[in-house]
């Protein structure tokens, strides 16, 4: 007898959602109006954004009805996802007109503003959620040419249920993997996706506490803020209303200049549980340093600001005359110093910087002098070469400093590549476990093969050159000066010749 065919195992949540997202992206590839992932990703983002909001609105409305309370929706009919996205009332050219036109026939047959113009009008609203929606859609343009394909994408997104905790958690991870695809597009402007391992390390080392504000002034797609939010959520007591209010309303702050990362950041935070993200749109460097007051300061600043880029003269003029520069990384470093909370406890920061910041002179040295004399630069973590490979080979470091007073000593901790590895790759990136030794050393410090300290006075006397090498490290042949490299090779050649002579002598002697 033939054996009965074993039934296929049911799809996991990750497999189901992954399949839906893949199908949606396959449909988008058929539309001639979409040019690569820079057009496809924002389209998928704002469509999921509206489905997410509608699922939450439906849940909130149901709870209000049960409690016999009046419910005021954030998005009115007929602009809710359930009115047009979940129904096939509109398709083809009618759907395209409804989405984009200033005036159109809406799904209920009435005339009015199109979807995107309606949502853009939320800018300036007193309602925080409407303000977020307005800011997000102020940069949205629908580039799809086929309303029939748009309808097919909407049908795929209908398979995602944002009322399910399991689906939201899984979708959050899938969404983060989609965000990584932005790295290639951003790489030419000095912006790079920060590896998840580095993000987790900065959050773990600074250890934000519930009640503190966490800021990223160049937040990109929100990696640091998402990780900080998850870290704070673990501290919020379940069912404690004031903890939830603090977590949701007074914990996470960010700013992003570019429209696409700004929109992706909002979606990323929403997917991870932050109901109304406080993400400002615009360049953080546009505000004069002298205009920054207590309301602009934060307890914890975590960021990987763009480096390698240059700002305009108008931005440069916002900084002190003796510290003006076009170099983006140095401007952000000054901004972060200024935006740290003052007072008895003082704020603390963890900032990724390129190697050039450590040894730079001129304006760079003057900024570092202020950092050493007015702030406590307590730790420099030297990241392994190639952490941002293959997107850039620039060596990077993390500066940890706070406002507890002037620097006495600077601790250095050097992270090396794992044994047997020559570099990181896109498929084999740095892992969080590689920071375990550093995190174990962090609270009770002592000098070892990877850690050493340098008095601040010595660094100040040396022109504020922070580029200090590990005194216990073995010489790295790849980075020796040419003359030393040649001398080392010659010595090895001589020793090899001596050994070959000894071996030859033994062979000849044994043959007699």
N, C-alpha and C positions, 0 to 999 in steps of 0.2 A: 504493500500500500504506500502510496505517496504521502510523505509527511505534510501535514498542514503548514501552510506558510505562516511563519511567526509574524505577528503584527508589528508594524513599525513603532518604535518608541515615540511617545509624544514629544513634540518640539519643546525645548526649554524656552524660557522667557527671552533669553539672550538670542537664541537662534531665530525665534519668531520676529523679534524687533529688528534684528540684523537683516533678515530677509526683507522686511517691509522697507527699511531704509535703502537697501540695495536696489529693490524694485523701483522705488521712487527716483533714485538717481539714474537708473537705466532709462526711465521714461524721459527725464530731463535731457539726457544726451541726444534724444531724437529732435529736440526743438532747436531750430536754426538761430533763434534769437539769443540763446545762452552760449556764451563763449568761455568754456572751461569752468573749473571749479570756483573761480572768483565770482561768477554769475550764479552758478548752481547752488553753492553753499548758502548764500544769503536768502535765496528764494525758499529753500527747504527750511531755513531757520525761521523766517517770519511766518510761514504756514504752520509750523509746529508751535510757534509762539501763540498764535491765535487759537489753535486747538487746545493747547495747555490752559490758556486763560478761560476758555469756555467750559472745559471740564471742571475747573475750580469754581467758576461762577455757578454752574449747575448744582454742585455739591453744597455751596454756601446758601443758595436759594432754597434747596430742599430742607436744610437745617432751620432756616428762618421760618419756613412754612410750618414745620413741626412745632416750633416754639411760638407760633402765631405772632410773628414779628414781620414788619414790612421790610421787604428787601429792595434795595436800590442797586440795579446792575451797573457795572463799570462800562460795559458796551451794550448799547441799546439794540433792540430789534429794528430793522432786519439785518444788522451788521454782525450779529453773533455767528460763530462758526456753525452752530446748529441750523441757522437760517439759510446758509448758502453753501458751506463746505460739506456738511453732512447730508445734504439733499442735492439731487441732480436737477433742481428747478432751473438752473442756469448752466449753460455750457457753450462752447464755441465762442463766437464773437461777442455774444451777450455777456458771457462770464468775464471776458477780458475788459469789456466796457465797464461792467459793474466794479471790477477791481481797481481800475485806473482813472476813469473819467471824472471830471469835476462835477458833471451832472449826468445822470443815467437813470434807466428804469431798474428799480431794485427788485429783489426776489419776491416781495409782496405785491408787485405791480405798480407801486407808487414811484413818483419821480423824486430824486434827491441826489446828494453828493455820492460819489463812488466810495468804495471801501477805504482805500489808502488816503484820499483827501479828508474823509471823515475822521480817521484816526490821527492824521497829522494835526488836526485842529485841537487836539487835546493838549498841545504844548501851552504851558502857562496855566493849566488847571490847578485849582487848590487841592484836588484829590491826588494823593501821591501815586496811586496806581495809574490814573489817567495821565499824569505827567510823564511817568516812565514810558507808557505806551506811545504818547505823542513824540517823545524824544527818539524812541526806536524807529517809528515810522516816518520821521522827518527825513531820514536818509534812505528810505525804501523806494525803489523804482522797479516795477514789474517788466522784465525784459522778454518774457515768453511771447512767442508769436502765435502759438496754437492754444486756443481755449479748450480744445478737446483733450490735449495732453495735460493741461492744467487740471481739468476735471479728474483725469486718471490719477494724478499725483494726490489730489485731495482724497480720493477713495482709499489710497494706500495709507495716508496719515490717519484716516478714520479707524484704522486697525490698532492704533496706539491709544491706550486708555490711561490718561494721566490721573485718574482717580485711584489707580492701583499703586500702592507703595512699592511693590516688587518691580513693576514696570518702570516707574520713575527712577528707581535706584539703578536698574540695568541700563535704561536709556541714557542716564547721566554718564555712565562709563563709555557707552557706545558713542555718545556725542563728543566726549573728550578725544576719542580716537579720530573722529572726523576733523576736529580742530587742528590736529597735528598736520593735516594736509596744507594748512596755511603757511607752513614754515618756508617752503620753497618760494612762494610768492612774496613773502615779507623779507627774505634774506638780503635783497639788494638795498634795503633802506636801513640796515644796521639793526633790524629787529629779528629776534630768533625765539622760537618756542623754547621755553625753559624746561629742561627735562624734569619729569615728575619727581625723581629722586632728589634733585636739588631743591625743588619747591617744598617737599615734605621735610627735608633737613632744616631749612630756614625756619619753618613753622615750629618744628620740634625744639630747636635751639633757643628761639625767642620766647616760646611758650606763652602765647597770649592768654589772658584770663578774662572770664566773663565779666563784663562791666567796662572793659577797655575797648577803645576804638582801634581798629586795624585799617590802615590806609595803604593803597598802592596807587601812586600818582601817575603811573604809566602802565595801567593794568592789562592792556592787550585783551585777550580773551578770558581773563579772570582766573587764571590758574592759582595764583597766590591767595586770592580772596576766597575761592572755593575751598581750598585746603584749610585756611584759617577759620572759615565758617564751620566746617566739619569738626575742627579741633574745639571750638567754642561750644558747639552743640552737645558734645560729650559732657560738658560741665553744667549744662542747663538741667535743672531738676524737673523730671517729668511731672506735668500737672501743675507746676508752680507758675502762675500767670505772669508774675513780674520777671521771672527768668526768661520766659518766651518773648515777652515784650522787649526786654533788653537785647536779646539775641537778634530779633527781627528788625528792630528800629534803631538801635544805638551801637552797633558793633562793626559793620562792614562799610567802608567808604572807598571809592575809586574814581579814577578819571582816565579817559582815553580820547585821543585826538582824532583817530581815523574811524570813519563811519562803520565799516565792516567789522573790525574787532570790537567796536563799541556794542553793536547789536548782538554779536556772538557772546560777549561777556554777559549781557543782560539775560540771554537765554540760558547760558551755562549756570548762572546763579539761581535762576528760577527753577531749573531742573533739579538743582541740589537742595532746594527747600527755602531759599530766601524769597519771601513773598513780594517785596517791593524794593529791589536793589537801588542803593543810592550811588549811582554811577554818573558822574558829570561828563558831559561831552565837550571836548576842547583840549587845547594844549595846556598842561599844568604850568608851563614856563611863562605863560602870557601875563601872569600876575607879578607885579613888582615885589621883590623880596621884602622891602620895607613896609608893604601894605599887608603882609601876612600877620594876622593876630591870633589870639587864643582860639577863636572859633574855627580856625583853619588847621589847628594842630591835632596830632593824634598820639596815642600812647605807644603804638607799635607801627612801624613802617617796614613793609616787606616788598621788595621790588627788584626787577632786572631791567633797568631803564635802557633805552636804545643807546648803543655806542657805535662809534665810527661815522655817525652822521653830523651834520652841521645845521645850526639854527640861523635865522635871519638876523640882520642888524637890530631890528626892532625888539627882538627877544633878548639879545645881548644887553641892551640898554636897561633891562629890568634888574640888573645885578650891579654890585658895587664896582666903582671905576677900576679898582686895582685887581678885580677878579673877573673881569669881562672876557668872555671867550665864545667862539661859535661851536665849540665841541659839546655835543649834547650830553655826554656822560658827566662832564664836569659841572655843567649847569644843573643837572638833576641832583648831583651830590650836594650842591649848595642848597637847593630847594629842600631836600630831605632833612638836612641839618636844621634849617629854619623852621620846618613844620613839625619837629619833635616837640612833644608836650614839655613845658617848663614846670617848675615847682619842686616840692620835696622829693617826690619819687622820680620825676623826669621820664621822658619817653626813651624808647630804644629802637634801633634800626638794624636791619640786615640787608645789605645792598650788594648785588653782583656788579663787579667792575672789571674792565679789561686790564691786562698787565701794565699797559702804559700809564694808568693812573698811579700805580705804585712808584714808578721811577721818574715820572714827568717832572719837569722843572718849570720855572716861570710862574704863570698863573696857577698851574697845577700845584706847585710847591706852596704857594701862598694859601691855597684852599686847605691843603693838608696841615699846614702850620696852625690854622684856625681849628681844624679837627683835633689836633693833638693838645692844644692849649686851652680850648674852651669846651671840649667834649672828651668823653672817655672812650678812646678807640682801644677796646680791651682785647679784640681778637681779629686776626686775619687768617682765614682758612684758604689755603692754596689748593685749588681744584686741580685734578689731573689734566694733563694735556688731552685735548680732543673731546671734552665733555659736550661741546656743541657741534661736534662733527656729525655729518659731513657738511654742515651749513656754514661753519667757520672754523678755522684752525687757531684763532686768537686765544692765547692762554687767559684764563679767568680766575678771579678770586672773590671771596665774600668778605666785606668789611662789616664787623659788628661793633656798634658804638652806641653810647647813651649820653644823657645829660646829667650824669651824677657828679661831674666835676672834671678837672683836667686829667689827662692821661698820665699814669705813673709808669706802667710797663705795657708793652704790646706783646701779647702771646701770638705765636704763629703755630699753625697746625697744617702739616702737609699731607694731602691724600695722594697716594700713588695709584697707578693703574693696577688692576688685579694681576697677580702673577701669571705670566704667559700671554698677557694681552698687550698688543702694541697700540691699539686705539679703540675707541668706541665707534659703533656704526648705527645706522638707522634701525637695523633689526636686532642689534645687541647693544642697547644703550646702558648708561650707568644705572646701577641698582641702589635702592635706598639702604640695603644691608651693608653697603660699602662705607656708610657713615657711622656704623655701630661703634667702632673704636673711638671716633671723635666724640660721639654723644656720651659714651661711658667716661671719657676723660673730662668732659665739660665741667661738671660740678666741683671736682677735686683735682685741680691741675698740678701737674708736675712735669719736669723735662724728661723726654724720652727720645727714641729714635725718630719720632715724627713731630714732636712738640718742643719748642724752645721760646724763650722770651728775650726781648730787647728793651732796655730802658728808654723811655720817651726822650730823655735828655740827649742820649746818643743819636737818636733819629733826628732830633731838631738840629744838632750840631752838624749832621751829615746832609744838610739842605733838605730835610724831610723826605729823603729817599727811603721808601718803605719796602723796596724790593730786596728783602733779606733772604738769603738761601739757607737751607737746612745745614747747620754746621756738622751734623752727623751723617749726612747723606753720602752715598758712594758717588764718585764722579760719573756724570752722564756723558758717555762718549758722543752722543748726538749733539751736545751743546757745548763741547770744548772749543776754545779758540783754535784756528787752523794750525798754528805753530805747535800747540800742545798735542793736537791730534796726530800730526806728522811724527813728533818725537815719540809718542806712545806706540805708534805703529812700528817705527824703526826698532824700538827696544824689544817689542814682541818678535819681530823678524830675527833679531840677533839671538834671542833666547830659543826660538824654534830651530835655528841653525845649530846651536850648541847641543840641543837635545837630539837632533838628527845625527850629529857626529857621534854622540855617546851610543846611540842605538846601533849605528854602523860598526863602531868598535866592538860592541858585544857580539854582533852577528859574525864579524870577521874572526874574532877570537874563538867563538864557538865552533867555527868551521875547521879550525886547525886540529 
